[in-house]
């Protein structure tokens, strides 16, 4: 019994020639961006520790004022870029993901510091 041959509907195309051309690398811009990112990260860390301590002191003064520390934290995040510009740092050199990461780091670190200072080893009777 003879079987019919299948016709090939797909024709093979020759592979495209592709040449990788790397983008131009600006070393000075890369170093400046890295330096500004590091300075801003250090300032965010210090600012978060200060805001966390202030929030814990406010909370310890009156247990019903927990929301004041939260408002202070979010207000600091909202004004953070303006504070850094006044400090002479170029926030515009950082990309959006880095800035959002700094904001999230600030909120988490401020909350952590506040929790640590409200609890046992640092808890002392209110004045």
C-alpha positions, 0 to 999 in steps of 0.5 A: 500500500502506498502512502502519500507524501506530506507537503511541507507548508513551512519553508525555512527562512535563513537566520537573521544576522544580528550584531550586538552593539553595546550602549555607550557607558558613561563612567562618571555618571555611573559613579555619581549616581552610585555616590548619591544613592549611597548618601541618600540611603545613609540619610534615610537610615539616620532619619528613620532611626530618629523618627522611630525614636520620636514615635516611640516617645510619643507612644509612651507618653500616651497609648492612644497617640500611636497614630501621631507617629504614623502620621509623622512617618508618612509626612516625612516620606512625603517631604523626603525628596524636598529635604534631600534637595535642600541638603544639596543632594540630587534626587533626580539622578536616582531611578524610581525603583531606588526611590520607592525602595528608600521610602519602603526602607524608611517606613520599615526601619522607623516602625522597627525602631519604634517597636524596639523602643516601646518594648521591654529593654528600653521601656521605663516608667513614663516621667 
